[in-house]
């Protein structure tokens, strides 16, 4: 059974985290950061540095390359630890709990704030698997070098935090963003379930949820100027009091970007087809688009 991220974090000493930071910085220059580079920047004996590197390698936070020279690179778990360490130091979270969601572009954990509130921490993993897809569809990735997986994930984390903040300011039903660091976004915990898992809704309740979704899409388009870009019944959370929140915004596009209208139409079609199929609600896609665009 894989080690829990929090358990790994608790095994680390300050020197271990410092070594991770030095490797992270060195990756701007090297594919594998040379041992000599690391030793020069750590104020500790070579023995302690090498002991730390062995420990980090064993915990799978870094990967060692041995050739004509010895070098190191971060793994995504190593980047997770760096973000987690920063969030704890800033007193954003006091404990990381279990994984509550895993996808091709991220890993989501339940966490606790110093005040005892539940929050969600999302570690973005855009990169090796989805990078080509991102470059084709998202203009923000076009200027990032092809192999800069971590830079893409960090950029996506920042984008999601900022768009959530803008949406929340305008009254959209989205999780409240609390903080971000590197590729990690801390968000309000919404006590609900995904729309596809909701059971026994009346027609009135289903229509209420649909209207919540359309209202948030309209706020996003008209007031913030963005399109979700990947909307479906899998990223809408429904609470016990029948409130619908749209989650997972890192793939948004600005409404004036090429392809934005096509993505908006796809978002609307997916949602309309879901309510038609599951609740027999007849919706006019053209009318929904008019409501979203405001005219």
Backbone as numpy.savetxt, mean C-alpha at the origin, in Angstrom:
# Nx Ny Nz CAx CAy CAz Cx Cy Cz
6.28 -22.46 9.41 5.42 -21.26 9.41 6.31 -20.02 9.41
6.05 -19.06 8.50 6.89 -17.88 8.43 6.87 -17.09 9.73
8.01 -16.49 10.06 8.06 -15.65 11.24 7.20 -14.42 11.05
6.54 -13.98 12.11 5.77 -12.75 12.06 6.73 -11.58 12.00
6.38 -10.54 11.26 7.26 -9.40 11.07 7.60 -8.74 12.41
6.62 -8.64 13.30 6.86 -8.01 14.60 7.86 -8.83 15.42
7.77 -10.15 15.36 8.71 -11.00 16.08 10.13 -10.78 15.57
10.28 -10.61 14.27 11.60 -10.34 13.70 12.10 -8.98 14.17
11.23 -7.99 14.14 11.61 -6.64 14.58 12.14 -6.67 16.01
11.51 -7.43 16.88 11.91 -7.48 18.29 13.26 -8.16 18.48
13.73 -8.92 17.51 15.03 -9.59 17.60 16.19 -8.65 17.27
15.88 -7.47 16.71 16.93 -6.61 16.19 17.48 -5.65 17.24
18.78 -5.40 17.14 19.46 -4.39 17.95 19.59 -3.10 17.12
19.85 -1.96 17.78 20.02 -0.71 17.03 21.06 -0.82 15.92
22.14 -1.57 16.16 23.16 -1.73 15.12 22.58 -2.42 13.90
21.73 -3.40 14.09 21.13 -4.12 12.97 20.31 -3.18 12.08
19.53 -2.32 12.72 18.71 -1.37 11.97 19.60 -0.37 11.24
20.68 0.04 11.89 21.61 0.98 11.25 22.24 0.35 10.01
22.60 -0.92 10.11 23.18 -1.62 8.95 22.17 -1.67 7.81
20.91 -1.95 8.13 19.88 -1.96 7.10 19.77 -0.60 6.42
19.83 0.47 7.21 19.73 1.82 6.64 20.91 2.11 5.71
22.09 1.70 6.11 23.28 1.93 5.28 23.15 1.17 3.96
22.67 -0.06 4.01 22.48 -0.83 2.78 21.43 -0.15 1.91
20.33 0.30 2.51 19.29 1.00 1.76 19.88 2.21 1.03
20.68 3.00 1.73 21.29 4.18 1.11 22.25 3.78 0.00
23.01 2.72 0.23 23.98 2.29 -0.77 23.36 1.78 -2.05
22.09 1.34 -1.98 21.43 0.81 -3.17 21.16 1.88 -4.22
21.31 3.16 -3.84 21.20 4.22 -4.85 22.41 4.23 -5.78
23.49 3.56 -5.36 24.72 3.52 -6.17 25.06 2.13 -6.65
24.67 1.11 -5.88 25.10 -0.25 -6.18 23.90 -1.19 -6.28
24.06 -2.23 -7.11 23.06 -3.30 -7.12 23.23 -4.16 -5.86
24.48 -4.45 -5.51 24.82 -5.09 -4.24 25.82 -4.18 -3.54
25.48 -3.74 -2.34 26.30 -2.77 -1.62 27.54 -3.48 -1.08
28.74 -3.02 -1.46 29.97 -3.72 -1.03 30.14 -3.71 0.48
30.73 -4.77 0.99 31.01 -4.87 2.42 31.86 -3.69 2.88
32.83 -3.28 2.07 33.70 -2.17 2.46 32.91 -0.88 2.65
31.91 -0.66 1.79 31.05 0.53 1.90 30.32 0.52 3.24
29.79 -0.64 3.61 29.02 -0.76 4.86 29.93 -0.52 6.05
31.11 -1.15 6.04 32.03 -1.01 7.17 32.50 0.42 7.35
32.70 1.15 6.25 33.17 2.53 6.36 32.14 3.43 7.03
30.85 3.10 6.87 29.79 3.98 7.35 29.19 3.57 8.70
29.66 2.49 9.24 29.18 2.02 10.54 30.29 2.21 11.57
29.99 2.94 12.60 30.99 3.16 13.66 30.95 1.98 14.64
31.45 0.89 14.16 31.53 -0.32 14.97 32.65 -1.17 14.40
33.12 -2.10 15.17 34.21 -2.96 14.70 33.75 -3.83 13.55
34.67 -4.20 12.65 34.30 -5.11 11.56 33.66 -6.41 12.06
34.11 -6.87 13.22 33.53 -8.11 13.78 32.05 -7.92 14.09
31.69 -6.80 14.72 30.29 -6.54 15.05 29.46 -6.34 13.78
30.04 -5.64 12.81 29.31 -5.41 11.56 29.04 -6.73 10.85
30.03 -7.58 10.77 29.85 -8.87 10.10 28.89 -9.78 10.85
28.91 -9.70 12.18 27.96 -10.48 12.97 26.54 -10.01 12.69
26.36 -8.69 12.58 25.04 -8.14 12.26 24.60 -8.57 10.86
25.51 -8.52 9.89 25.18 -8.93 8.53 24.77 -10.39 8.47
25.47 -11.23 9.21 25.11 -12.65 9.25 23.70 -12.83 9.82
23.40 -12.08 10.88 22.08 -12.16 11.52 20.99 -11.70 10.57
21.22 -10.58 9.90 20.21 -10.04 8.98 20.00 -10.97 7.79
21.07 -11.59 7.35 20.96 -12.54 6.24 20.17 -13.77 6.67
20.42 -14.25 7.87 19.70 -15.41 8.39 18.21 -15.11 8.56
17.89 -13.88 8.96 16.49 -13.48 9.12 15.82 -13.13 7.79
16.59 -13.20 6.70 16.09 -12.92 5.34 15.69 -11.46 5.15
16.38 -10.57 5.85 16.15 -9.14 5.68 17.09 -8.56 4.63
18.16 -9.27 4.36 19.10 -8.89 3.31 19.47 -10.15 2.52
20.09 -9.93 1.37 20.58 -11.05 0.57 22.04 -10.80 0.26
22.85 -11.82 0.45 24.31 -11.70 0.26 24.70 -12.17 -1.13
25.61 -11.41 -1.76 26.19 -11.83 -3.04 27.68 -12.04 -2.83
28.16 -13.19 -3.23 29.58 -13.48 -3.11 30.12 -13.75 -4.50
31.05 -12.91 -4.93 31.69 -13.08 -6.22 33.12 -12.61 -6.10
33.54 -11.71 -7.01 34.88 -11.15 -6.85 34.94 -10.21 -5.65
33.76 -9.82 -5.18 33.65 -9.05 -3.94 32.37 -9.52 -3.24
32.21 -9.13 -1.99 31.01 -9.48 -1.22 30.12 -8.25 -1.12
28.84 -8.43 -1.44 27.90 -7.31 -1.37 26.55 -7.76 -0.85
25.71 -6.78 -0.55 24.42 -7.05 0.07 23.33 -6.18 -0.55
22.13 -6.74 -0.61 20.96 -5.96 -1.01 19.85 -6.23 -0.01
18.89 -5.31 0.06 17.73 -5.51 0.91 16.76 -6.49 0.27
16.01 -7.19 1.08 14.81 -7.87 0.62 13.62 -6.97 0.95
12.44 -7.32 0.43 11.27 -6.52 0.77 10.99 -6.58 2.27
11.30 -7.72 2.91 11.09 -7.80 4.35 12.04 -6.84 5.08
13.25 -6.69 4.56 14.17 -5.72 5.14 13.66 -4.31 5.03
13.05 -3.99 3.88 12.45 -2.67 3.71 11.26 -2.50 4.65
10.48 -3.58 4.83 9.37 -3.54 5.79 9.87 -3.18 7.19
10.98 -3.80 7.59 11.52 -3.56 8.92 11.97 -2.10 9.07
12.58 -1.54 8.04 13.00 -0.14 8.11 11.81 0.80 8.28
10.75 0.54 7.52 9.55 1.37 7.66 8.91 1.18 9.03
8.84 -0.07 9.47 8.25 -0.37 10.77 9.04 0.31 11.89
10.35 0.25 11.82 11.20 0.88 12.83 10.96 2.38 12.90
10.82 3.01 11.74 10.57 4.46 11.70 9.20 4.80 12.27
8.19 4.00 11.97 6.84 4.26 12.47 6.75 4.07 13.98
7.49 3.11 14.52 7.54 2.93 15.97 8.27 4.10 16.62
9.39 4.51 16.02 10.16 5.63 16.58 9.35 6.92 16.59
8.48 7.09 15.59 7.63 8.29 15.52 6.37 8.16 16.38
6.23 7.03 17.07 5.08 6.75 17.93 3.76 6.77 17.15
3.84 6.27 15.91 2.63 6.08 15.10 1.97 4.76 15.47
2.79 3.72 15.62 2.28 2.43 16.06 3.13 1.94 17.23
2.54 1.11 18.06 3.27 0.55 19.20 3.44 -0.96 19.07
2.68 -1.56 18.17 2.76 -3.01 17.98 2.14 -3.38 16.64
2.77 -4.32 15.96 2.25 -4.83 14.69 1.66 -6.20 14.93
0.45 -6.41 14.46 -0.24 -7.68 14.67 -0.11 -8.61 13.49
-1.14 -9.38 13.25 -1.13 -10.40 12.21 -1.47 -9.82 10.84
-1.10 -10.57 9.83 -1.48 -10.22 8.46 -2.98 -10.39 8.28
-3.63 -9.37 7.70 -5.07 -9.49 7.42 -5.36 -9.44 5.93
-4.33 -9.30 5.12 -4.54 -9.29 3.68 -3.22 -9.41 2.94
-3.21 -10.21 1.88 -2.02 -10.39 1.06 -2.45 -10.34 -0.40
-1.78 -9.52 -1.16 -2.08 -9.44 -2.59 -0.80 -9.32 -3.39
-0.94 -9.26 -4.70 0.25 -9.20 -5.55 0.98 -7.88 -5.41
0.32 -6.86 -4.87 0.94 -5.54 -4.76 1.02 -5.05 -3.33
0.84 -5.92 -2.34 0.95 -5.44 -0.98 0.64 -6.48 0.07
1.03 -6.16 1.29 0.75 -6.99 2.45 0.20 -6.09 3.54
-0.91 -6.48 4.15 -1.64 -5.61 5.08 -1.67 -6.25 6.46
-1.36 -5.43 7.47 -1.32 -5.90 8.85 -2.27 -5.06 9.71
-2.80 -5.69 10.72 -3.49 -4.98 11.78 -2.43 -4.54 12.78
-2.57 -3.34 13.32 -1.58 -2.81 14.27 -2.30 -2.03 15.36
-1.52 -1.62 16.34 -2.07 -0.86 17.46 -1.29 0.43 17.61
-2.01 1.52 17.85 -1.36 2.81 18.08 -0.97 2.93 19.55
-0.10 3.89 19.91 0.24 4.08 21.33 -0.98 4.38 22.20
-2.04 4.94 21.60 -3.27 5.23 22.35 -4.16 4.00 22.50
-3.76 2.89 21.88 -4.54 1.67 21.98 -5.56 1.48 20.88
-5.55 2.35 19.87 -6.50 2.23 18.75 -5.98 1.23 17.72
-6.91 0.53 17.08 -6.53 -0.34 15.97 -6.31 0.49 14.72
-5.25 0.18 14.01 -4.95 0.82 12.73 -4.53 -0.27 11.76
-4.43 0.09 10.49 -3.99 -0.82 9.45 -2.68 -0.31 8.87
-1.73 -1.21 8.69 -0.46 -0.86 8.05 -0.35 -1.65 6.75
-0.21 -0.93 5.67 -0.12 -1.55 4.35 1.29 -1.35 3.80
1.99 -2.45 3.57 3.33 -2.41 2.99 3.19 -2.69 1.50
3.49 -1.70 0.68 3.37 -1.88 -0.77 4.51 -2.77 -1.28
4.16 -3.60 -2.23 5.13 -4.51 -2.82 5.17 -4.39 -4.34
4.71 -3.26 -4.87 4.80 -3.10 -6.32 6.25 -3.26 -6.72
6.48 -3.97 -7.78 7.86 -4.18 -8.15 8.04 -5.27 -9.16
8.73 -6.32 -8.79 9.15 -7.33 -9.75 7.98 -7.95 -10.52
6.91 -8.28 -9.82 5.80 -8.97 -10.50 4.93 -8.02 -11.30
4.72 -6.81 -10.75 3.74 -5.93 -11.37 4.36 -4.72 -12.05
5.71 -4.64 -12.06 6.36 -3.42 -12.53 6.07 -3.13 -13.99
6.11 -4.15 -14.84 5.86 -3.92 -16.26 4.43 -3.42 -16.47
3.49 -4.01 -15.72 2.09 -3.57 -15.82 1.96 -2.12 -15.37
2.65 -1.78 -14.28 2.59 -0.41 -13.77 3.13 0.57 -14.80
4.27 0.25 -15.39 4.89 1.16 -16.36 3.98 1.41 -17.56
3.21 0.41 -17.93 2.32 0.57 -19.08 1.14 1.47 -18.77
0.63 1.39 -17.53 -0.63 2.05 -17.21 -0.50 3.29 -16.35
0.64 3.50 -15.67 0.75 4.58 -14.71 1.89 5.52 -15.08
1.57 6.76 -15.36 2.59 7.71 -15.80 3.63 7.96 -14.73
3.28 7.84 -13.44 4.23 8.14 -12.39 5.41 7.18 -12.37
5.27 6.01 -12.98 6.35 5.03 -12.97 7.25 5.15 -14.19
6.91 5.98 -15.13 7.64 5.99 -16.39 9.07 6.50 -16.22
9.32 7.39 -15.24 10.65 7.94 -15.08 11.51 7.14 -14.11
10.97 6.05 -13.56 11.72 5.24 -12.61 12.47 4.16 -13.36
13.78 4.01 -13.11 14.54 2.95 -13.81 13.89 1.58 -13.65
14.07 0.76 -14.63 13.34 -0.49 -14.74 13.53 -1.41 -13.54
14.69 -1.39 -12.91 14.95 -2.33 -11.82 14.81 -1.70 -10.44
14.30 -0.49 -10.33 14.22 0.18 -9.04 12.92 -0.19 -8.33
12.82 -1.47 -7.95 11.59 -1.97 -7.35 11.22 -1.19 -6.09
12.21 -0.97 -5.22 11.93 -0.31 -3.95 11.49 1.13 -4.17
12.09 1.80 -5.12 11.71 3.19 -5.40 10.27 3.27 -5.87
9.85 2.30 -6.68 8.45 2.28 -7.12 7.52 2.08 -5.93
7.84 1.10 -5.07 6.99 0.83 -3.92 6.90 2.04 -2.99
8.02 2.74 -2.78 8.02 3.93 -1.93 7.18 5.04 -2.56
7.32 5.20 -3.86 6.55 6.22 -4.56 5.06 5.94 -4.49
4.69 4.68 -4.64 3.28 4.30 -4.58 2.73 4.52 -3.18
3.51 4.20 -2.15 3.07 4.44 -0.79 2.79 5.91 -0.53
3.69 6.76 -0.97 3.49 8.21 -0.81 2.25 8.69 -1.55
2.08 8.18 -2.77 0.92 8.58 -3.57 -0.39 8.18 -2.90
-0.43 6.95 -2.38 -1.68 6.51 -1.75 -1.99 7.35 -0.51
-0.98 7.63 0.29 -1.21 8.46 1.47 -1.77 9.83 1.08
-1.16 10.45 0.10 -1.56 11.82 -0.27 -2.95 11.85 -0.91
-3.28 10.85 -1.73 -4.61 10.88 -2.34 -5.68 10.58 -1.31
-5.40 9.69 -0.35 -6.37 9.43 0.71 -6.61 10.70 1.53
-5.54 11.44 1.82 -5.68 12.68 2.58 -6.55 13.68 1.83
-6.31 13.80 0.52 -7.10 14.73 -0.28 -8.56 14.31 -0.35
-8.81 13.02 -0.53 -10.18 12.50 -0.59 -10.90 12.70 0.74
-10.20 12.39 1.83 -10.82 12.53 3.15 -11.17 13.99 3.43
-10.31 14.91 3.05 -10.57 16.33 3.24 -11.83 16.79 2.52
-12.15 16.12 1.42 -13.33 16.48 0.64 -14.58 15.70 1.05
-14.46 14.87 2.06 -15.64 14.16 2.57 -15.90 12.81 1.94
-14.94 12.28 1.21 -15.13 10.96 0.60 -15.08 9.86 1.66
-15.78 8.77 1.42 -15.78 7.64 2.33 -14.60 6.73 1.97
-13.47 7.07 2.57 -12.23 6.31 2.42 -11.58 6.22 3.80
-10.66 5.29 4.00 -9.97 5.23 5.29 -9.17 6.52 5.53
-9.16 6.97 6.76 -8.37 8.15 7.11 -6.89 7.78 7.13
-6.05 8.48 6.34 -4.62 8.18 6.37 -3.97 8.80 7.59
-3.11 8.05 8.27 -2.51 8.51 9.51 -1.05 8.89 9.32
-0.30 8.08 8.60 1.12 8.35 8.37 1.63 7.48 7.25
2.81 7.82 6.73 3.47 6.90 5.80 4.97 7.01 5.99
5.65 5.94 5.70 7.11 5.94 5.71 7.58 4.94 4.68
8.43 5.41 3.79 8.89 4.57 2.69 7.69 4.00 1.93
7.52 2.69 1.93 6.44 2.05 1.18 5.26 1.68 2.06
5.29 2.08 3.33 4.25 1.70 4.29 3.28 2.85 4.53
1.99 2.54 4.47 0.94 3.53 4.72 0.12 3.05 5.91
-0.01 3.91 6.91 -0.82 3.60 8.08 -2.18 4.29 7.90
-3.24 3.51 8.05 -4.59 4.00 7.80 -5.51 3.64 8.96
-6.60 4.38 9.02 -7.68 4.05 9.95 -8.18 2.63 9.69
-8.50 1.93 10.77 -9.11 0.61 10.65 -10.61 0.78 10.46
-11.13 0.27 9.35 -12.57 0.31 9.08 -13.15 -1.06 9.46
-14.01 -1.12 10.48 -14.58 -2.41 10.89 -15.69 -2.86 9.95
-15.29 -3.47 8.86 -16.26 -3.93 7.87 -15.74 -5.12 7.11
-16.51 -5.56 6.13 -16.09 -6.67 5.27 -16.19 -6.24 3.81
-15.45 -6.93 2.96 -15.48 -6.60 1.54 -16.89 -6.81 0.98
-17.24 -5.98 0.04 -18.59 -6.01 -0.53 -18.97 -7.40 -1.03
-18.04 -8.10 -1.65 -18.39 -9.42 -2.21 -18.75 -10.43 -1.14
-18.36 -10.16 0.13 -18.64 -11.10 1.21 -19.90 -10.75 1.99
-20.53 -9.62 1.69 -21.72 -9.20 2.44 -22.90 -10.11 2.07
-23.66 -10.49 3.08 -24.80 -11.38 2.87 -26.10 -10.71 3.32
-27.21 -11.14 2.70 -28.57 -10.79 3.15 -28.85 -9.29 3.19
-28.43 -8.59 2.17 -28.81 -7.19 2.07 -30.18 -7.06 1.42
-30.96 -6.11 1.92 -32.20 -5.78 1.24 -31.88 -4.94 0.01
-32.85 -4.77 -0.87 -32.63 -3.93 -2.05 -32.32 -2.50 -1.64
-33.02 -1.99 -0.63 -32.77 -0.63 -0.16 -31.34 -0.48 0.36
-30.87 -1.49 1.10 -29.50 -1.43 1.62 -28.48 -1.51 0.50
-28.75 -2.36 -0.48 -27.84 -2.46 -1.62 -27.79 -1.15 -2.39
-28.93 -0.51 -2.57 -28.96 0.78 -3.26 -28.22 1.85 -2.47
-28.33 1.79 -1.13 -27.60 2.73 -0.28 -26.08 2.56 -0.48
-25.61 1.33 -0.52 -24.19 1.07 -0.74 -23.75 1.57 -2.11
-24.55 1.28 -3.13 -24.23 1.73 -4.47 -24.12 3.25 -4.52
-25.05 3.94 -3.87 -25.01 5.40 -3.86 -23.79 5.93 -3.11
-23.40 5.26 -2.03 -22.17 5.66 -1.33 -20.96 5.56 -2.26
-20.91 4.47 -3.02 -19.79 4.28 -3.94 -19.78 5.36 -5.01
-20.93 5.63 -5.59 -21.01 6.66 -6.64 -20.64 8.02 -6.08
-21.11 8.33 -4.87 -20.78 9.63 -4.26 -19.27 9.78 -4.06
-18.61 8.72 -3.62 -17.15 8.81 -3.43 -16.43 8.94 -4.76
-16.89 8.21 -5.77 -16.29 8.35 -7.11 -16.47 9.77 -7.63
-17.62 10.37 -7.35 -17.89 11.74 -7.80 -16.99 12.74 -7.09
-16.81 12.57 -5.78 -15.91 13.45 -5.05 -14.49 13.32 -5.59
-14.08 12.06 -5.83 -12.74 11.82 -6.36 -12.54 12.51 -7.70
-13.53 12.39 -8.57 -13.40 12.94 -9.93 -13.54 14.46 -9.95
-14.57 14.99 -9.30 -14.89 16.41 -9.41 -14.05 17.30 -8.50
-13.77 16.84 -7.28 -13.08 17.70 -6.32 -11.60 17.43 -6.19
-11.21 16.16 -6.38 -9.80 15.80 -6.25 -9.15 15.60 -7.62
-9.98 15.30 -8.63 -9.46 15.16 -9.99 -8.80 13.83 -10.27
-9.30 12.75 -9.61 -8.68 11.44 -9.81 -9.73 10.38 -10.09
-9.26 9.28 -10.67 -10.07 8.10 -10.95 -9.44 6.93 -10.21
-10.25 6.12 -9.54 -9.71 5.01 -8.75 -8.85 4.09 -9.60
-9.39 3.60 -10.70 -8.60 2.85 -11.66 -8.60 1.34 -11.50
-9.14 0.83 -10.40 -9.15 -0.63 -10.21 -10.30 -1.03 -9.31
-11.45 -0.41 -9.48 -12.58 -0.59 -8.56 -13.32 -1.89 -8.85
-13.68 -2.58 -7.77 -14.49 -3.78 -7.87 -15.09 -4.06 -6.51
-15.86 -5.14 -6.41 -16.46 -5.52 -5.14 -15.43 -6.00 -4.12
-14.18 -6.13 -4.53 -13.13 -6.59 -3.63 -12.46 -5.44 -2.87
-12.62 -4.21 -3.31 -12.03 -3.10 -2.57 -13.05 -2.04 -2.15
-14.22 -2.54 -1.78 -15.23 -1.74 -1.10 -15.52 -2.42 0.23
-15.36 -1.70 1.33 -15.68 -2.23 2.65 -17.04 -1.74 3.09
-17.84 -2.65 3.64 -19.19 -2.31 4.10 -19.25 -2.55 5.61
-19.67 -1.53 6.36 -19.75 -1.64 7.82 -21.11 -2.18 8.23
-21.26 -2.45 9.53 -22.53 -2.99 10.04 -23.68 -2.01 9.85
-23.38 -0.72 9.87 -24.46 0.26 9.68 -24.62 0.64 8.21
-24.17 -0.25 7.33 -24.38 -0.12 5.87 -23.77 1.19 5.33
-22.52 1.41 5.70 -21.73 2.49 5.11 -20.67 1.83 4.23
-20.48 2.38 3.04 -19.52 1.79 2.09 -18.29 2.69 1.95
-17.13 2.11 2.12 -15.85 2.82 2.00 -15.04 2.19 0.87
-14.49 3.03 0.02 -13.63 2.54 -1.06 -12.19 2.55 -0.57
-11.51 1.40 -0.70 -10.12 1.26 -0.26 -9.23 0.99 -1.47
-7.93 0.87 -1.20 -6.94 0.51 -2.23 -6.88 1.54 -3.36
-6.24 2.66 -3.08 -6.14 3.76 -4.05 -4.77 3.93 -4.71
-3.81 3.07 -4.53 -2.48 3.39 -5.07 -2.43 3.42 -6.59
-3.39 2.79 -7.26 -3.37 2.72 -8.72 -4.16 3.85 -9.37
-4.54 4.88 -8.57 -5.35 5.97 -9.14 -4.61 6.68 -10.27
-5.38 7.31 -11.15 -4.81 8.17 -12.19 -5.54 9.51 -12.13
-4.89 10.56 -12.59 -5.54 11.85 -12.68 -6.51 11.85 -13.87
-7.60 12.56 -13.71 -8.67 12.47 -14.70 -8.28 13.01 -16.07
-7.22 13.83 -16.14 -6.80 14.35 -17.44 -5.66 13.53 -18.06
-5.28 12.42 -17.42 -4.25 11.55 -18.00 -4.84 10.72 -19.14
-4.01 10.36 -20.11 -4.48 9.46 -21.16 -4.95 8.15 -20.56
-6.11 7.68 -20.99 -6.64 6.42 -20.50 -7.51 6.55 -19.28
-7.61 7.76 -18.68 -8.40 7.92 -17.46 -9.89 7.65 -17.72
-10.41 8.14 -18.84 -11.83 7.91 -19.14 -12.14 6.42 -19.30
-11.21 5.71 -19.89 -11.38 4.27 -20.07 -11.39 3.55 -18.72
-10.51 3.98 -17.82 -10.46 3.37 -16.49 -11.72 3.70 -15.69
-12.21 4.93 -15.81 -13.44 5.31 -15.11 -14.61 4.46 -15.61
-14.70 4.29 -16.92 -15.78 3.46 -17.47 -15.68 2.03 -16.96
-14.47 1.51 -16.88 -14.28 0.15 -16.37 -14.70 0.06 -14.90
-14.31 1.05 -14.10 -14.71 1.07 -12.68 -16.23 1.02 -12.55
-16.90 1.87 -13.31 -18.35 1.98 -13.22 -19.01 0.69 -13.71
-18.51 0.13 -14.79 -19.09 -1.11 -15.32 -18.96 -2.26 -14.32
-17.79 -2.39 -13.70 -17.60 -3.47 -12.72 -18.61 -3.37 -11.60
-18.76 -2.17 -11.04 -19.67 -2.00 -9.92 -21.12 -2.17 -10.36
-21.48 -1.59 -11.49 -22.85 -1.72 -11.99 -23.20 -3.18 -12.25
-22.29 -3.90 -12.87 -22.54 -5.32 -13.16 -22.67 -6.14 -11.89
-21.90 -5.81 -10.86 -21.98 -6.53 -9.60 -23.38 -6.37 -8.98
-23.87 -5.14 -8.91 -25.18 -4.91 -8.29 -26.32 -5.47 -9.15
-26.14 -5.47 -10.44 -27.14 -6.06 -11.33 -27.17 -7.57 -11.16
-26.00 -8.19 -11.08 -25.90 -9.64 -10.98 -26.36 -10.14 -9.62
-25.95 -9.48 -8.54 -26.21 -10.00 -7.20 -27.53 -9.52 -6.60
-27.92 -8.26 -6.92 -29.11 -7.70 -6.27 -30.21 -7.32 -7.25
-30.01 -7.65 -8.52 -31.01 -7.39 -9.57 -31.37 -5.90 -9.64
-30.41 -5.05 -9.34 -30.62 -3.60 -9.43 -30.25 -3.15 -10.84
-31.19 -2.60 -11.52 -30.94 -2.12 -12.88 -30.33 -0.72 -12.83
-29.14 -0.60 -13.32 -28.46 0.70 -13.29 -28.08 1.09 -14.71
-28.15 2.37 -14.96 -27.77 2.92 -16.25 -26.34 3.44 -16.15
-25.42 2.80 -16.83 -24.02 3.18 -16.74 -23.81 4.63 -17.16
-24.56 5.05 -18.18 -24.45 6.43 -18.63 -24.87 7.42 -17.55
-25.93 7.10 -16.80 -26.37 7.97 -15.72 -25.35 8.02 -14.58
-24.76 6.87 -14.27 -23.73 6.87 -13.22 -22.54 7.73 -13.65
-22.11 7.57 -14.88 -20.99 8.38 -15.37 -21.31 9.87 -15.30
-22.56 10.21 -15.60 -22.97 11.62 -15.53 -22.88 12.13 -14.10
-23.33 11.30 -13.15 -23.25 11.70 -11.74 -21.79 11.85 -11.30
-20.95 10.93 -11.71 -19.55 10.98 -11.31 -18.86 12.21 -11.89
-19.13 12.49 -13.15 -18.45 13.62 -13.81 -19.10 14.97 -13.47
-20.34 14.91 -12.98 -21.00 16.16 -12.57 -21.61 16.95 -13.72
-22.14 16.25 -14.69 -22.75 17.00 -15.77 -23.39 16.13 -16.81
